[in-house]
Amino acid sequence: MLRHSKRVNVLKWPEVQSPTEHIRKEKNPRNCHRIVVLGAPRVGKTNILQRFLGKDFEESYEPTTEDFHRKLFHIGGEAYQVDLLDAASERDFPAKRRLSILTGDIFLLVFSLDDMESLNEACELLDEIKAAKAKLLKLKQPARVPVVVCGNKADLDSERVVRRSDVGKILDEDIPLFETSAKTGTGLDAMFRALASLGGLPQETSPSRHQVIPILTYRSLYVGQRGRRGSRTRLLSAPCAAVDPLARRPSFNSDLRLVLGSSTKHNKPEKCQIQ
């Protein structure tokens, strides 16, 4: 006797995709930049990043393990991606810090105007960045890299111990220096514009020069849907940006492959560059 088999329908859960996954695939790689933020603890790195993301200053202090953010821009018909890495947890791990440096395109070194030791650490980090990039590019002299130095906590004038003349004696003259306050916002816009200029980014990536919109509204610019705040044409007429809430730092293996790939484009592969 033949038995009729019953067809069983297998339910498949839909794949979870970042709301910006398709945007990353379409974006020109030349428009993707990583800003690496380095400095001593408690100098205000996290709050400076929060300001860049369009968020408010936070008084409470919590030690940062690692912060990775991604901000997406639509400026003049072009899409840009800026990744922000605060490598605070790598302070005691030289190899991991070296890898972060090698994958960086633009660097922001932060020290506190009420802490001379934090300035000394920023200067040591600058030397490390130049040496690491020179080794990657196989240069005999320290490499010239896009670096901005930021003296934060300018609002604490009565507690200030670092003077501009002190910084000038240590830093090279061609390194842009800004005195800022993440709390009041003083000096931040000029500093962000300097980062953009050195890194080859439009000036509109500075927080004061674009409108922050929800990530789904940003996505609608690409799929041709109508945005919540008006027509697609209207949104495209002005610079806008959105923070990717699902952004995660690429794995160390991915970063390492990126570094090794860039170091062998014009040279034969040698030993690992993060040693």
N, C-alpha and C positions, 0 to 999 in steps of 0.2 A: 504494500500500500504506500502510495506516495503521500508524503506530508508537505503541506504548503508552509514554506518558511516565511516568517513575518519579517518585514523590513523594519529595521530599527533606525530611527533618525538620531544621529549624534549631534548634539548641540555644541557649537563652538563659540567660546567667548570672543568677543571682538578684541583685537589687539589694542593695547593702550599706547597712544602715540602722543608725543609732545605737541602742543599746539603750534609749535614753530618748526617741526621736523621738515616739512616741505620747503620752508623758507630757507633753511640751512643748505638744502640740496641745490637750490637755485642761485644762491648768493655767490658773487664773484669772490674767490678766495683772497684776492688782493684787498678786498674790503673787510677782511676779518683780522682783528688785532687783539693781542693780549697785553693788558697792563698789569705788571707785577708790582705790588706794593710791599715795601720792606722797611723795617725800622725796629727800634727797641720796643719793649712792652710799655703800655700806658702812655703812648705819645699821641693817640687819637686816630690811628689808622682806620679803625672800623667806622667811626663817625664821619670821617672824610669820605669813605666809600658810600655810606648811607646818603650823604649829601649828593653825591654823583647820581645815585639811583633815584633821587627825588624824595627822600625820606627825611624825617626830622631828627634833630640831635637828641641823643639819649644820655641822661646824666649818669645813670648807673654804669658801673664797670664790671664786665665779665671777661676773663681772659679768653682770647680768640684761639681756637684750635686751628681752624682753617676756614676761610671765607672764599667762596667762588660764586660769582654772579655773572650774568650775561644780560647786556642791554642791547636791544635791536633798534636800529634807526632807519627811517625813510627820509632821505634828504635829496632834493633835486632829482627825483626819479631813480635814485640809486639806493640800494639796501646796504647797510653796514652792520657789522657785528663787533661789539667790544666786550671781551671777556675780562673780568677783574679778579685777580688772585691776590689775596692777602695771605702770604705764606708764613704766618706767625708761628705755627707749630714746628716749622722747619729750622728754627733758630739754633737748636741743639743737634741738628742732623745735617751736617755739611753736604753730604751727597744728595739728599733730597732738595736742599736749598739750591745746590748747583744746577740740578735738573730744572727747577722752576726758573732760574735765571736764564738758562739756555733756551727755554721755550718762550721767553718774554720778548715782546717787540718794543715796548715802551716801559720805562721804570719810574716809579714815584718813591723817593726816599723821604721818610718822615722822621723828624726829631722834634723834641719838645723844647720850647724856649726857656723852660724852667729846669732843664736838666742837661748839663754839659756833657755827661757821659753818653747821652742819647745822640748828641752831635758826633762824638767820636765814633760811635758805632755806625752811624750813617756814612761817615767817611770811609770806614773799613769796608762797608758793603759796596760802596762805589768802586773801590779798588778791586773788589772781588768780581763785580759785574764786568769791568773792563778786561780783567785777566781771563775770565771765563769765555767771553765773546772773542777775544783775541786767539785763544786756543782753539775755539771752534772753527774760526776762519783761517787759522794757521798764519796769524800775523806775528811779526817780530816785536811790534810795539803795542801798547794797550789800545784796544779798539775804541773808536768813537761811537757811542751809543746814545739813543734818545733818553736822557735822564733829566728829571726835574726834582729839585730838592725843596722840601717844604718844612719850614719852622712853624710848628703848630702851637696852639694855646697863646696866641698873641693877646687875648683878652685878659690874661693874668699878668698885667704889667708890673704889679708890685712884687711878684715872685720871679720875675725874669732874671736869668743869670747869663744868658747867651746874647751877645750883641752882634749886630750885623758885621762889625769889623772883625769879630772873632771868627765868624764863618768865612769871611773873605781871606783870612790867613791860611785856611785849611783847604778850601775848595778851589778848583780851577776856575778861572775867570769866565770861561765859556759855559759853565753849568748854571742854568736858570735857578734863581733862589727866590722863594716867596714866603712871606710871613703871613700866616693864616690863623683863623679861629674857626674850628668846626662848629663851635657853639653859636657864634654870632653870624657866621658866614663871611666874615672879613677876608678878602684876598682869595677866596676859593674860585670865583669865576675867572679871574686872570690866570690862576694856576691851571685850571681845567683847559683854558684856551691854549696855554703854552704846551700842555700835553698833546692836544690835538694837532697843533702846528708841527711839533717835533715828530709826531708819529704819522704824519701824512693824512690826518683825518680832517673832515670839514669842521669849521668853527662852530657849526650848528650842533655839534655833539656836546658842547658845553651846556649844562643843565638850564641856564637862563635863556637859551636860544632855541628851545624846541618845546613842543607840547607833549606831555606824558599821557598816553592813552592806554586802555586795557589791552591785554594781549590778544583777546579775541577780535577786538576792533582792528588791531594791527594786522592780524591774519586776514581779515576781510579785504585789506588792500591788495592782497595777492590773489585771492580766489574770486575777486570781483563782486563780492556781496556788498550790500548797503550797510554802512557803519551806523552805530547807534547815535552818533552825534551829528549826522548829516550825510550828504552824499559822498561817494568815493572820491569824486573830483575835488570836493571841498577839502577833504582830509589830505589829499595829495598836494594841495597847493601850498601847504606850510610844513616845515620840518616837524616830525613827530617821532616818538620813541616809546618802547614798551619794555618792561623787565620780564624776562622769561622765567616763570616760577618753577619750572622743572629742570633748569640748567644744573648740570653736574660736571665737576671737573673730569676731564678724560683720565683714564687709568694711567698709572705710571708707565706701563708697557707702551701705551699709545704715545705718551709724551717722549719716551725714549726712542721709539721708532721715528718720530718726527725729527728729533735732534740728529740721530744717526743718518737719516735721509738727507737732511740739509747739509750735513758736514761732508757728504760724499758726492754732492752734485758735480763739483769741479775737482775733487781730489779722491785719491784711492782711500778706501776705508782703513783706519788704523784702530788704535785701542779706544775703548769707551771714553767719551769726552767728559763724563761726570766724575771720573776718578780724581 
